[in-house]
Amino acid sequence: MSKEYEQYCPMSLGLERIGERWTLLIVRDLMFGPMRYSDIKATMPGIATNMLANRLSEMQAAGIISKREMPPPAASTVYELTEVGRSLTPVLIELGKWGMNFLPEHYEGEFIREGLKSRAPFAQERVKVAESYTMIVDDVVIGFNVRPGVLDVLDEAPADTSVTLSLNASTLSELMLLGKSVAQAAADGDVDVQGDPDAADRLLNLFRLPGTEPVAALAAS
């Protein structure tokens, strides 16, 4: 746990529990669902193994996460957010919105593709239709083949795609976090859409955190 500030203040008490490096990013990833230790490590290649173990132990002690055994056939140990941990969701969403002020316009598309791949096991649980999509982020092609219970992230465009959207990394972050629809972004000239904009929102909704979907998508659900 972070060093105690010795102040009778809820902000300082909160920072004592989540102020260490990596802690909030672990919370961010666990918002998508329970994860094994190896899966958490895979989403954070920059964290040392002992650092991750320490952070998970501290977060358990603070009541932010819990650990449990999954029943067969999974039969593995997973970490998941407690109710206290889940209550950080709106805090992190607002932090992400604030962080947009410092986001570079462009980023390595390959890293974005790998990030989406790491979240595919959770996103596939939201799939309700069989479709294919293509996303071009700063000239890097990312393909998606989905059907109920399955989501494959590809290194190339699928043969038959419902929509192709071309955009830069910062626009993708806006679409994922700020509740902006693809149709709105296209009208603003920030994204080029070839195909059905609704299909593009269906794709992005697979990866969006609750509360960050476009209003129209929320109304339709």
C-alpha positions as CSV (number, residue, x, y, z in Angstrom):
1,M,0.0,0.0,0.0
2,S,1.1,3.6,-0.6
3,K,2.8,5.5,2.1
4,E,0.2,6.8,4.6
5,Y,-0.4,10.6,4.3
6,E,-1.6,10.8,8.0
7,Q,-4.5,13.0,7.1
8,Y,-8.2,12.6,8.1
9,C,-9.3,13.0,4.5
10,P,-11.2,10.6,2.2
11,M,-9.0,11.6,-0.8
12,S,-5.8,10.9,1.0
13,L,-7.2,7.6,2.3
14,G,-8.2,6.6,-1.2
15,L,-4.8,7.5,-2.7
16,E,-3.2,5.4,0.0
17,R,-5.0,2.4,-1.5
18,I,-4.8,3.1,-5.3
19,G,-1.9,5.6,-5.6
20,E,0.9,3.1,-6.4
21,R,2.0,2.7,-9.9
22,W,0.1,0.0,-11.9
23,T,-2.8,-0.3,-9.4
24,L,-5.4,1.6,-11.3
25,L,-4.4,-0.1,-14.6
26,I,-5.0,-3.5,-12.9
27,V,-8.4,-2.2,-11.9
28,R,-9.0,-1.0,-15.5
29,D,-8.3,-4.5,-16.9
30,L,-10.4,-6.3,-14.3
31,M,-13.4,-4.2,-15.2
32,F,-13.7,-6.4,-18.2
33,G,-14.1,-9.5,-16.0
34,P,-12.1,-12.0,-13.9
35,M,-8.5,-12.6,-15.1
36,R,-5.8,-15.1,-14.4
37,Y,-2.4,-13.9,-13.1
38,S,-0.8,-14.7,-16.5
39,D,-3.5,-12.8,-18.4
40,I,-3.0,-9.7,-16.3
41,K,0.7,-9.9,-16.9
42,A,0.2,-10.2,-20.6
43,T,-1.8,-7.0,-20.7
44,M,1.0,-5.1,-18.9
45,P,4.3,-6.2,-20.5
46,G,6.2,-3.4,-18.6
47,I,5.5,-4.7,-15.1
48,A,7.9,-6.9,-13.3
49,T,6.6,-10.2,-12.0
50,N,7.4,-9.4,-8.4
51,M,5.8,-6.0,-8.8
52,L,2.6,-7.5,-10.1
53,A,2.5,-10.0,-7.3
54,N,3.0,-7.2,-4.7
55,R,0.3,-5.0,-6.2
56,L,-2.2,-7.9,-6.3
57,S,-1.5,-8.7,-2.7
58,E,-1.9,-5.1,-1.6
59,M,-5.2,-4.7,-3.5
60,Q,-6.5,-7.9,-1.9
61,A,-5.6,-6.5,1.5
62,A,-7.4,-3.3,0.7
63,G,-10.5,-5.1,-0.3
64,I,-10.3,-3.9,-4.0
65,I,-9.9,-7.3,-5.5
66,S,-10.5,-10.9,-4.5
67,K,-9.1,-14.2,-5.6
68,R,-11.1,-17.4,-6.3
69,E,-10.8,-20.8,-7.9
70,M,-12.8,-21.3,-11.1
71,P,-14.7,-24.6,-11.4
72,P,-13.8,-27.2,-14.0
73,P,-13.2,-27.2,-16.9
74,A,-11.4,-23.9,-16.3
75,A,-10.0,-25.0,-13.0
76,S,-7.8,-22.0,-12.6
77,T,-7.3,-19.2,-10.1
78,V,-8.6,-15.8,-11.1
79,Y,-8.6,-12.3,-9.7
80,E,-11.7,-10.1,-9.8
81,L,-13.0,-6.8,-8.5
82,T,-15.0,-6.6,-5.3
83,E,-17.9,-4.3,-5.0
84,V,-15.5,-1.7,-3.7
85,G,-13.3,-2.2,-6.7
86,R,-16.1,-2.0,-9.2
87,S,-17.2,1.3,-7.6
88,L,-14.0,2.8,-9.1
89,T,-15.5,2.4,-12.7
90,P,-16.8,6.0,-13.0
91,V,-13.7,7.3,-11.4
92,L,-11.5,5.6,-14.0
93,I,-13.8,6.7,-16.8
94,E,-13.5,10.3,-15.8
95,L,-9.7,9.9,-15.3
96,G,-9.6,8.5,-18.9
97,K,-11.6,11.5,-20.2
98,W,-9.2,13.9,-18.4
99,G,-6.2,12.0,-19.8
100,M,-7.5,12.6,-23.3
101,N,-5.9,16.1,-22.9
102,F,-2.5,14.5,-23.1
103,L,-3.1,11.8,-25.7
104,P,-0.9,11.9,-28.8
105,E,-2.9,12.0,-32.1
106,H,-1.1,9.0,-33.4
107,Y,0.2,5.7,-31.9
108,E,1.6,2.4,-33.1
109,G,-1.4,0.5,-34.5
110,E,0.3,-2.8,-33.8
111,F,0.1,-2.1,-30.0
112,I,-3.6,-1.2,-30.4
113,R,-4.2,-4.5,-32.2
114,E,-2.4,-6.4,-29.4
115,G,-4.4,-4.6,-26.8
116,L,-7.7,-5.5,-28.5
117,K,-6.5,-9.1,-28.7
118,S,-5.9,-9.2,-25.0
119,R,-9.5,-8.2,-24.4
120,A,-11.1,-10.5,-26.9
121,P,-11.9,-13.3,-24.4
122,F,-14.1,-10.8,-22.5
123,A,-15.5,-9.0,-25.6
124,Q,-16.6,-12.3,-27.2
125,E,-19.2,-12.7,-24.4
126,R,-21.0,-9.7,-25.7
127,V,-21.2,-10.9,-29.4
128,K,-24.8,-11.3,-30.5
129,V,-24.4,-11.4,-34.3
130,A,-22.2,-13.0,-36.9
131,E,-20.3,-10.2,-38.8
132,S,-16.8,-9.2,-39.9
133,Y,-15.2,-5.8,-39.5
134,T,-12.1,-4.0,-40.6
135,M,-10.4,-1.2,-38.7
136,I,-7.5,0.8,-40.1
137,V,-5.7,2.7,-37.3
138,D,-2.9,4.9,-38.5
139,D,-2.5,2.7,-41.6
140,V,-2.4,-0.5,-39.6
141,V,-5.1,-3.0,-40.5
142,I,-7.0,-4.8,-37.8
143,G,-9.6,-7.4,-38.8
144,F,-12.4,-8.9,-36.7
145,N,-14.5,-12.1,-37.3
146,V,-17.3,-12.5,-34.8
147,R,-20.1,-14.8,-34.0
148,P,-21.9,-15.5,-30.8
149,G,-19.3,-16.6,-28.2
150,V,-16.4,-16.1,-30.7
151,L,-14.2,-13.1,-31.5
152,D,-11.1,-13.4,-33.6
153,V,-8.8,-10.4,-34.0
154,L,-6.8,-10.6,-37.2
155,D,-3.7,-9.1,-38.7
156,E,-5.5,-8.5,-42.0
157,A,-8.9,-7.5,-43.3
158,P,-11.5,-10.3,-43.5
159,A,-12.7,-11.5,-46.9
160,D,-16.2,-10.3,-46.2
161,T,-16.6,-7.2,-44.0
162,S,-19.7,-5.4,-42.9
163,V,-17.8,-2.1,-42.4
164,T,-14.3,-0.6,-42.8
165,L,-13.4,2.4,-40.7
166,S,-10.2,4.4,-41.0
167,L,-9.1,6.7,-38.2
168,N,-6.2,7.7,-36.1
169,A,-5.4,6.5,-32.5
170,S,-6.8,9.5,-30.7
171,T,-10.1,9.3,-32.5
172,L,-10.4,5.7,-31.6
173,S,-9.9,6.6,-28.0
174,E,-12.6,9.2,-28.2
175,L,-15.0,6.7,-29.7
176,M,-14.2,4.1,-27.0
177,L,-14.4,6.5,-24.0
178,L,-16.4,9.6,-24.7
179,G,-19.7,8.1,-25.8
180,K,-19.3,9.4,-29.3
181,S,-20.9,7.4,-32.1
182,V,-19.2,6.5,-35.3
183,A,-21.8,8.4,-37.3
184,Q,-21.0,11.6,-35.2
185,A,-17.2,11.1,-35.8
186,A,-17.8,10.6,-39.5
187,A,-19.9,13.8,-39.7
188,D,-17.1,15.6,-38.0
189,G,-14.6,14.3,-40.6
190,D,-12.6,12.3,-38.0
191,V,-13.3,8.9,-39.4
192,D,-13.9,7.4,-42.9
193,V,-16.6,4.8,-42.9
194,Q,-17.1,2.4,-45.7
195,G,-20.3,0.4,-44.9
196,D,-22.7,0.4,-42.0
197,P,-21.8,2.9,-39.2
198,D,-24.1,0.9,-36.9
199,A,-21.9,-2.2,-37.5
200,A,-18.9,-0.1,-36.5
201,D,-20.6,0.8,-33.2
202,R,-21.5,-2.8,-32.6
203,L,-17.8,-3.6,-33.0
204,L,-16.7,-0.9,-30.6
205,N,-19.4,-1.7,-28.1
206,L,-17.7,-5.1,-27.6
207,F,-14.7,-3.4,-26.1
208,R,-16.3,-0.3,-24.4
209,L,-16.6,-0.1,-20.7
210,P,-20.2,0.1,-19.3
211,G,-21.2,3.8,-19.3
212,T,-19.1,4.7,-22.3
213,E,-21.4,3.5,-25.1
214,P,-23.1,6.1,-27.4
215,V,-26.5,7.2,-26.1
216,A,-28.2,5.8,-29.2
217,A,-26.7,2.4,-28.5
218,L,-27.8,2.5,-24.9
219,A,-31.3,3.4,-25.9
220,A,-31.5,0.5,-28.4
221,S,-30.2,-2.1,-25.9
